[in-house]
Amino acid sequence: MLQTTKTHFLNDRNFQVIIISLMVALFYGNTLSNQFALDDGMVILENKFVMKGITGIPDILTHDSFYGAIGNSENLSGGRYRPLSLVAFALEYEMAGTNAFVFHLFNVIYYLLTCIIFLLLLRRFVFKDQPLAAFAATLLFTLHPVHTEVVANIKSRDELFSLLFLLLTLFFLLQYCLEQKKAKYLLLSLLCFSLALLSKENGIIFAAIIPATIYFFTHKKPSSIIALSLPFWGVLLGYLLLRNAVLVPNPNEVKEVMDNPYLLASPLEKYATILLVFLRYLQLLFWPHPLTYDYSYNQIPYVEFSAPIVWISIAVHLLMLAVMIVGFRNKNILSWCLLVYLSGMLLVSNIFINIGAPMAERFLFQSSAAFAIALTAIGIPLFHKLKGNEKLKSITVTVFLLPVIVICGWITIERNKNWHSNETLFLHDVKISSRSARANAYAGVALIKLCDQATEDSLKRMYATASLQYLKIADDIKPQYITTLLNMGVAYSRLDSVQAAEAVWEEARIVSPGNKKLIGYDKYLGEMYYKTGMEKARNKELFACIADLEKAVRYDPNNTNGWYNLGGAYFTTGQFDKAKRCWEKTLQLNPEYENASAGLKALESQQQ
């Protein structure tokens, strides 16, 4: 067994907890200086329920999780009911306002708690009498760089809560089964399972994992396993009924490939690409580099079943499935790990429901726990083959783990820096997700913000020009992507290319007719065309002036000066009926506009 003598300090639970705590503090401490990034704004800053603090909690509990940010979430396939993390955000906002430090601090604390509970679960029930094995598995889990998204991105609190409460569910359940059959442990397990489900839908697969866990780690008979599982199935049923009552059914398919990743794929392409994604997830577990926040269209191009990589994935996963089935009867721990891993991957695979993305590093968080256990279990026989006493073996294992700790720690610390802000994240990750329409569009957005922050005209133009380059790449990858069109217009506006901005915003109006951002952009167009129209009036270019002022009042119908001066241009060019309508509109907007009244009187005199 992978263990040391009982007196060796590496076996000590408190020592192990301290080391894990130091690792989390060392490798994730730099997230505390980060700002809000990516979807943090949607779940916190733009969420009107969270921004109410404690008084917003009733609304959080009775609405789709995205409702507070975007209102009616008809475009969200299946809906999201994950109130627990939003409740936590509301409480943190009540306590500290929009201080990002506090939100990041709690993410680190919850990650640390998850790692400690993972250690205790392994020590007591999975690697019984093998404390070094439990410690090694926990180290692998704690230090895995693929977890950086979950910790550094505040929005991923739902992933943290979900796994934390699922681990507690198993801990209290096994404690009830194996140590003290006290009702409080069963009740605590049921409570934690309920909280896990309210954190994220990941807990649904525990309908199968809970009975399997009882089977693998206890000597319960099938009838007892079913009896113990029934309360948990009851909790799951209650959650599904609650979720169905809160969420408004949406029978419409999401018709945007950015939110429905396989929309443009044929059925065969869809499932071939999903198999490819399964292999990509395994690759990230064994080699977590490079990391990126975005795997959306077209970062992972569709593939056919003729692609050799698809068949490699099929072979690998069939082998994993065979090992799981073969090891089931003799309760091989690898079989249990593979069940947890594969069921977790199926849940986020897009096979059963559209989850809005082909893959994401945060989707690996739950399954990575099974990966760490499996890797350690595989290493135990190798440990036995080492020569020397137990102390020497422990030193050998420690020496082996040190480079892993250093490499993983360095990757984690560096990756956390990328999550410092939207600008650092978007401009770094676009180099990795270079085929992604979203990544290129968001890089363009980041450069627009840098343009607006710059004080020198040369820098402003440089950032705006670079923004357009990324936005044009995004438009080539995915034409008519609303984020691209809106921000391309903004980039053109920063370069004073009013007509170019107008053209892409008109295209955006066709794609998304009711988009609220166009209201602000129309105001800008109205102001700019009014300005150029008046310049042309001063240069006696009256017909060119009329063309610009017509656009000015079309984009900004409440511009009284625009209506008045357009009337003046019409009057001067002899278009008296049009001049009359413009001045009447001016007085409708401002009855005290004396020049418009004078203009109408002049018209009356002219007609007499």
N, C-alpha and C positions, 0 to 999 in steps of 0.2 A: 504494500500500500504506500501511496505517496504521503509519508508522514515522518515526523522526527520523534525523538524520545519525548516523553511527556514533560520533562523538565526543560526542554529547549525553549528559548524565548520566542522562536518563530511560531510555536504552537499557541501561544497565549492569545486569548480572544481580545483582550484590551489592547495589546500591542498591535494586533492586526487592524483593529478599528482605528487606532491612532495613525498608522501608516496610510490606511485608505483615506482618512480625513486630510492628512498632509498632502497626499497626491491630488485630491480634488482641489484643495486650496491653492496648491502650487500651479497646477495646470489649467485651472479655470478662474483663478483670481483676476486675470487680466480682462475678463468679460465685464467686471464691475464698472469699468470706465467707458463701456460701450454705450451708444445711444440706442434709440428705438430703430429697428431696421425691418425691412421687408413687410411681412403681414402684421407686425406689432402695431402699426397704426390702425389697421382695421379692427383688431380685437380690443384695443385700448383707446388710443387718442380719438379715433373716429367713431367709437361705439358710444352712442348717447346713453345707453343703460349703464355701462361701466363708468361713464363720466358723471353719473348721478351719485356714485358712491354707494353707501348702504341702501339708500332709498331706491336704487335701480335694481336691487336683487330680485324683487317680485317679477319684474319684467324679464329679467334674465332667465328666470325659472320657467317662464310661460311662453317663450318665443324661440324660434330658430336662433342658433348661436351667431349667425351673421346678420340677423334682422336689425340689431341695434346700429349697425354700420351702413347697411345698404337698403334697409326697408324691406319691401316685399321681395323675398328671395326665390322668385319663380324660376330663375335660371340655374338654381342649384339642384342638380339631380339628387333626389333622395333626401335632401336637407341635412342639416347638422344639428344635433341636440347634444351639446357638450357644456352644460351650464357650470360645472364645478370650477373650471379654470377661470371663467368670467366672473364668478362670485369672488374668487380669490383676488382677481384684478380690481374689482370694485372695492374690496376691503383695503387693498394696498393704496388705491387712489384716495380713499377716505383718509388714510393715514399719512400719505406723503405726497399727494398730488401727482404730477407727471414727472417725478424724479426718477429717471431711468435706472439710477443706481439701486434703488430699493427693489424694483422689479427684477433686475438681474441678480441681486443678492438672494432673493427668495428662490430663483431658479437654481442657483448653486446649492443652496441649502436643501432643496427637495432632491436634487441629484445626489448629494451626499447621503441623505436618508435612504434613497433607493439602493445605493451601493452597500450601505451598512446592513439593511434588511436582507439584501441578496447574500451577503456574507453569512449572516446568522442562519438563514434558511439552508444554505449549503452545509455549514458546520453541523447543524443539528439533525438534518434529515437526508440530505443528498450524499454528502461525503462524510458519513458518520465515522468517527474514529480516524479521520484523515484530515486534520485541521490545515495542514499545509496545502493539500489539494484544494480545499475550500478557499484558502487565501489566494492561491495561484489563479483560480478561476475568477475570483472577484477582482484581482488586479487586472486581468485581461479585459474584463468587462469595463472596469472603471476607466482604464486608460485608452480604450479603443477610440481612435480619432473620428470614427463615423458618428459618434455621439455629439460632436461639436454643434451641429445644427440644433439638437434638442436643448442643449444648455444655453448656447449663445443667442438663440432666437426665442425671445420671451413668449411668442405665440405658441411655441411647442410645449408650453406648460401642460397642455392636455395629454401629451405623450408621457411626460414625467408622472403626472398624477395617475394615469392609467396603469403604468407598470408598477409604480409604488404600491398601489392598492391591490393589484393582482398578486404581487409577491406576498403581501400581508395576508391576502385571502388564503394562499397555499400554506403560509406559515401557521396561521391559527387553525386551519383545517387539519394539518398533520399533527399539530400539538394536541388537538382534540382526539385524533385517532390513536396516536402512539403513546402519549404520555399521561395525560389526565383527561378522562372523559367528562370534563365539566362543561355544562351547557354554555357557559360564558365564552369559551373558545369558539364554539360553533356559531354563536350569535355574533361574535367579533368577526369571524370569517364571512358571514353573510352580510354584515354591515360593510366590510371592506369591498366585497364583491359589488354591492350596490353603488358605492362611491366610484369604483373603477368604471362601471357602466356609465355613470353620469359624467365621467371624465372624457371618455372616447369609446367608440364602438368596438375597440379591440377586444374587450372582455367577452364579446359574443362567442368567440371560439372556445372559451372556457367551459361551455356546455359540454364539450368533449374532453377538454384537458383536465377538468376536475375529476371525473370518474377514472380517467387514465392515471392521474397522479395517485389517487387512493390505491389503485391496482398495483402500480409499480413500487410504491414505498410503504405499503402496509401488507398485512396478510388477510385482509378482509375478503369474505366470500362475495361472489357476484350479487347476491341478494342484498347484502349489506352495502355494497358499493352503490347500487341503485337507490337504496333507501337514503343513504347519505347525500346522494346527488340531487334527490328530489327537491329539497328546499332551495338549492341554487338554481335549478331549472324554474322553480316558482318565481324567484327574484328576477330571473331573466325575462320570463313572461310578463311580469309586472312592469319591467322597464320598457319592453316593446309596446305594451299598451299605453303607457305614459307617453312614450315618444310619438306614437301614432296620434294621440290626442292633442299633443302640442303642435306638431308640425302639420302644415297645410299640404295635402297630397298634391303632387305635381305630375300630371300625366304626360306633360310635354317633354320630348327629348331635347337635351341641350344641343343647340345647332351651331356651336362655335367650337372649332377644333382645339382652341387654347384651353377650353374647359371640358372637352370630351376627346381625349387623346387619340382614340381609334375611329373617330367619326369618318375620316377620309380613307380608311383602310378597308379592304375586302375582308370577309370573314377569315379566310386563310391567312391573309397578312396580319390580321389582328392577333390570332393565336400564335403564329410564328414569332411575332415581335414580343409577345408576352413571355414566351419561352426564352427568348434572347434576354429579356429583362431579368428573368430569374437567374440567369448565369451572371449578369452584371451585378446583381446583389451579392452573389457568392464572391465575386471578384473583390468587391468593396470590403467584405469581411476579412479576406486574406491579405488584400493590398489596398488600403484606404487612401489612395492617391491617384489622380487629383480629386479633390472634393469640390462640389458646386451646389448652389442652392437650386439650380434649375435644370431639369431634364425634359422640359416640355417640348412641344412641336417646334422644330424638326431635329432636336438634339439627338434623339434616337430614331433614325429613319426606319420606316417600315421595311420588313424583310419577308422573303418568301420561304417556304419549307425547303426550297432547293439550296438554301444557304447552309454550308457545312456547320457553321457555328450553332445553328438551331438544333441540329442533330447531336452535336456535342452536349448541348444543354439537356436534350431529351435523355441521352445516355447517362449523364451525371445524376439527373433527378430520378430516373428509374432505379439506378443503383441505390440512391438514398432511400427510396421507397421500399426496395427489397430488404435493405438492412433493417429498416424500421419494422417491417412485417416479420422477418425472421427472428429478430431479437425480442419480439413482443411476448412470446410464450415464456422465455426464461428471464423476463424482466431486465433485459440489458438496458443500462442507462442511456446508451446511444439511441436506442429505439424511442425512449421518451423524449430525448432532445430533438430528434428528427420530427416527431409528432408536433412538438411545440413550434419548431422552426417552420415546417412546411405549412401547417395550418395558419400561422401568422402571415406567411407569404401569400397564401391563397386569398386571405382577407383583403389584401391591398393590391391584388393582381389585376383588377378591372374585369375579371371573368364573370363575377356575379353582379356587381354594380359598378357604375362609372364613379371613380373616386376623384376625377378631375385632373389627374396627372399620371403619366406612365410609370414613374418611379420617383422616389425621394429618399434621401438619406435618413430622415426621421422615421420612415416606415420600417427601417431595420431595427429600431431601438428594442422592441420587444423580442424579436427573433434573435438578436445578438446575445441575449442572456443565455439562450439555449446553445448558441455557438460557443460561448466561453466555457460552458460546462462540458460540452462534447469534446472540445479540444483538450481540456484537462483530463477527461476520462481516457482519451486516446494516449495521452502522455504517461499515464500511470504505469502501464506495462514497461515502457521504456525506462522509467525511473527504477523499476525493480532490477533491470539489467545492469545498472551502474554498479561498479565495484566500490567496495569500501563500506564503512559503517554508516549508520543513519545520519550522523552529523556531517560526514563528508558528502553524502548524497545531497543533503539539504544545501550545503555550500555550492555544490555543482549546479543545482537547480537555480539558486540565487544568481550565480554568475551568468547562467543562461538567460534569466529574466531581465537582468540589468540592461543589456543593449535594447531589449524590447521596450523597457520602460523609458529609456532615453529617447529612442526614435519616436515612439508614440507621443511622448510628452512634448517633444520639439514640434511635431506636426500639429498637435492640438493647440499649443500656445500660438503658433504662427497662424493657424486657421482662425482662431478667435479674433485675431487682429483684423482679418478680413471682414468680420461681422461688426466692426466698430460703428459703421453708419451705412446708409443706403449707398452713398457715393463710393466708399471703399469696397463694399460688397459687389455692387453692380459692375464697377470698372475692373475689378479683379476677375470675377467669375465669367465675364463675357469672353475672356481669352480661353477659358475652358469649354464653355457652352457656346462656342462660336457658331454652331449651326442652329441655335435656338432663336426663334423669332422674339420670344419674350425677353431673353437675356440681352439681345441687341437693342430692343426697344427700351429696356430699363437702363442700359448703359447710356442711351441717348438722353433719357430723363435725368440721369445723374449729372451729365455734362451741362444740361440746361440750368440746373441748380447752381453749378459752379460758375456758369456764365452770369447768373443773376447776382452771385456773391462777389464777383470780380469788380474791381474799381477802375481798372485801366481798359480803355476801349479796345486795345489790341488783344488783351486777354479775353475779353467778352466775345470778340469775333472768332478767336481761335477755338474757344469752347463751343460756340454755336455751330461753327463749321464742322468740328469733330462730332458733335451731336447728330448733325444731318447725315454724316457718313454711316453711323451705326443705325439710324432710323431707316435709311434707304436699304441697308442690308436686311433689316427686319421686314421691310415691305416686300423685298424680293422673295424672302422665305415664305412669308404669309401675307399676301395682298389683303387689303381691307381689314386689317387688324386695328381695332378702334384706338388702342393705346398708341400705336405707331402714328396713325393719322393725326390724332389730336396734338401729339407732341412734335410732330414734324412741322405742323403749322406754327407752334410756339417757337421752334428753332428758326424758322424763316422770319418770324416777327422780330426776333432778336437781331437779325441781319437786315432789318428794314425792308424785307422783300414781301410787301403787303399782298401783292397779287398772288404770289406763290403760296403764302399762308392761306389766303382766301380759297384757293383752288383745292388744297388738301382738306380744309375744314368743310367745304361743300361736299367733298367725297365722304367725309365723316358723317355729315348730316344724312346722307343716303343710307349709310351702314347703321347708324344709331340715331334716328330722327329726334328722339326726346332727350338726348344726352345733355345733362345740366351744365357741363363745362362749356358747351357751345354758347351759352348765354353770356358768359364772361368774354369769350373770344369775339362774339358779335359786337359787344360793347367796344372792344379794341378796334375792330374793323370800322365801326361807325366813326370813332374818333379820328382814325387815320385818314379815311376818305373825306371827312369834313376838312381836315387840315390841308390835304392836297387839293381839294376842291377850291378852298379859299385862296390858295396860292395861284391856282390857274385863273381865278377871277381877277386877282390883282394883275396878272399878266395879260388880261383881256382875252383869255382862251375860254370863251363863254360856253361853247358846246362841250368842251372837255370838262369844264367846271360842273356843268349840269350832270354829266355822266357820273362824276365822283360824288356829287351831293345826293343824287338819287340813291346811290349805294349807301351813303352815310345814313340817310333816314330809313333805308330798308333794314339795315343792321341795328340801328338805334332809333326806333320809332318815337322815342320821347325826347329827341334832341330838338328843342324849340328853335335854337339858332340855325340848325341845319334846315329845318322846314322854312324858316323865314328867308334865309339866303337863297335857298333853291327857288322860292317864289320870286325873289328879286331877279335871279338869272333868267327865269321864264319870262318875267315882265320885260326885261331888257331885250330879249330875243323875240318879243311879240307873241309869246304863247300865253295869252291873258287868262284863258280858262284854267290852265294848269297853275298859273300864278295865284289865281283866286283860291283854288283848292288848297294850295300850300299855306297861304296866309290864314285861311279858315282853320286849318289844322293847327297852326301856331297858336291861334287864339283859343282853340279848344284845350290845348295843353297849358296855356298861360293867358287867361283873359285880360291881364294887365299889360300885355306886350304891345306898347304904344306904336312901335314902328310897323307892326303887322296891321294894326287898325288904320294907320296912315296909308299903308299900301293899298288896302281895300278901298279907301276913299279916293285914292288916285285912280284906281281902276274904274270906279263909278264915273269919275270926271272924264276919263278917257273914252268910256263907252257912250257918254252923253255927247 
